[in-house]
Amino acid sequence: MTQEKILVVDDEKEIAQLIRDYLRAEGFEVFLAFDGEEAVNCFREQNPHLVVLDIMLPKMDGTEVCRIIREESNIPILMVSAKKSDVDKILALGLGADDYMTKPFSPGEMVARVKAQLRRFTTLSANSKQIEKLFFGDLEIDLKGYGVTLAGKSIFLSAKEFELLGYLAQNPNQVLTREQIFDKVWSFNDYGDINTVTVHIRRIREKMEPDPSNPVFIKTVWGVGYKFTGGK
């Protein structure tokens, strides 16, 4: 089995090195970057399986690094910040981050989060051997390849956005509550709250709905949750 690679980005070298040591102890190959520009270069050179990304970075901040990575890859991104405000959390998730931690945190918790994100990243494709692709008119969802195509055009979704869409699409015309979605995609034992579902639904709509304010693929069932209709 190929050793999974983790890119850790933090301008506080002691913290980055500590995270590296804990991840290495768990068998991961770890690369370090201490500013935003170095992070982007390392990401493109090493093709990591997951990125641990601090928000406050010199040369290029973490939000911009996250945006660049998300344009090129759907690997999990775990963002880190010393700020505890909900604004930072929503901003990070809105940019396509899959998880968020605030400093200080225990290295053990960081390792657990990394493992959880990597496990979820592969779960959907591993459980989709019989049904590899879903078709809804001009919409094609490749469950195994984590790809979405609409009218011949590729729609790039983050890992978490894809998992959410895949869950809805595998239960078409079924109303799913935000609690059900959060439990399936994030797990109630995970960091976060069900408002994360709303943020990710909005991001998916912005990427694939012709008119995000009047969605045709993912309908809101007010007071209950969401329903995937396949564009009908």
Residue pairs with C-beta under 8 A, 6 or more apart in sequence:
3 27
3 28
3 29
4 27
4 28
4 29
4 49
4 50
4 118
5 28
5 29
5 30
5 31
5 46
5 47
5 48
5 49
6 23
6 28
6 29
6 30
6 31
6 48
6 49
6 50
6 51
6 52
6 114
7 30
7 31
7 32
7 33
7 39
7 42
7 43
7 46
7 48
7 50
7 51
7 52
8 16
8 19
8 20
8 23
8 30
8 31
8 32
8 33
8 51
8 52
9 16
9 32
9 33
9 34
9 36
9 38
9 39
9 51
9 52
9 53
9 54
9 57
9 62
9 65
10 16
10 19
10 34
10 52
10 54
10 57
10 80
11 34
11 35
11 54
11 56
11 57
11 58
12 54
13 32
13 34
15 103
16 32
16 34
17 32
18 107
19 30
19 52
19 107
19 110
20 30
20 32
21 107
22 107
22 108
22 110
22 111
23 30
23 111
23 114
24 30
26 111
26 115
28 114
31 42
31 46
31 48
33 39
33 41
33 42
34 58
35 57
35 58
35 59
35 60
36 57
36 58
36 59
36 60
36 61
36 62
36 64
36 65
37 59
37 60
38 59
39 51
39 53
39 57
39 60
39 65
40 60
40 65
40 68
40 69
42 48
43 51
43 69
43 72
43 73
44 72
48 75
49 75
49 76
49 118
49 121
50 75
50 76
50 77
50 78
50 114
50 117
50 118
50 121
51 69
51 75
51 76
51 77
51 78
52 78
52 80
52 110
52 114
53 62
53 65
53 66
53 69
53 77
53 78
53 79
53 80
53 97
54 62
54 79
54 80
54 81
55 61
55 62
55 63
55 79
55 80
55 81
55 83
55 88
55 92
56 62
56 81
56 82
56 83
57 65
62 79
62 81
63 91
63 92
63 95
66 77
66 79
66 92
66 95
66 96
66 97
67 95
67 96
69 75
69 77
70 77
70 95
70 96
70 156
70 158
71 156
74 146
74 156
74 157
74 158
74 159
74 162
75 121
75 159
76 98
76 99
76 117
76 118
76 120
76 121
76 159
76 160
77 96
77 97
77 98
77 99
77 158
78 97
78 98
78 99
78 100
78 101
78 110
78 113
78 114
78 117
79 92
79 97
79 99
79 100
79 101
80 100
80 101
80 102
80 103
80 105
81 88
81 92
81 100
81 101
81 102
81 103
82 102
82 103
83 102
84 102
88 100
89 100
90 195
90 199
92 100
93 100
93 196
93 199
93 200
94 199
94 202
94 203
96 158
96 160
96 161
96 203
97 158
98 117
98 158
98 159
98 160
99 113
99 116
99 117
99 190
99 191
99 192
100 191
100 192
101 109
101 110
101 113
101 191
113 191
116 187
116 190
117 159
120 159
120 163
120 185
121 159
124 143
124 146
124 162
124 163
124 166
125 143
125 144
125 145
125 146
128 143
128 144
128 166
129 144
131 143
131 170
132 142
132 143
132 144
133 140
133 141
133 142
133 143
133 144
134 140
134 141
134 143
134 169
134 170
135 141
136 169
136 172
136 217
136 230
136 231
136 232
137 230
137 231
137 232
138 150
138 151
138 152
138 231
139 148
139 149
139 150
139 208
139 217
139 230
139 231
140 147
140 148
140 149
140 150
141 147
141 148
141 165
141 166
141 169
142 148
142 149
143 166
143 170
146 157
146 159
146 162
147 154
148 154
148 155
148 156
148 157
148 162
148 165
148 208
149 155
150 208
155 207
155 208
156 207
157 165
157 204
157 207
158 203
160 185
160 186
160 200
161 200
161 203
161 204
161 207
163 185
164 181
164 185
164 197
164 200
164 201
164 204
165 204
165 218
165 228
167 176
167 181
167 184
167 185
168 176
168 181
168 218
168 226
168 227
168 228
169 228
169 230
171 228
172 228
172 229
172 230
173 227
173 228
173 229
173 230
174 227
174 228
175 221
175 224
175 225
175 226
175 227
176 225
176 226
176 227
177 224
177 225
178 194
178 197
178 198
178 225
178 226
179 194
179 225
180 225
181 194
181 197
181 225
181 226
182 188
182 192
182 193
182 194
182 196
182 197
185 197
186 192
186 196
197 226
201 218
201 226
202 212
204 218
205 212
205 215
205 217
205 218
206 212
208 217
209 215
209 216
209 217
209 218
210 216
216 229
216 231
216 232
217 228
217 229
217 230
217 231
218 226
218 227
218 228
218 229
219 226
219 227
219 228
219 229
220 226
221 227
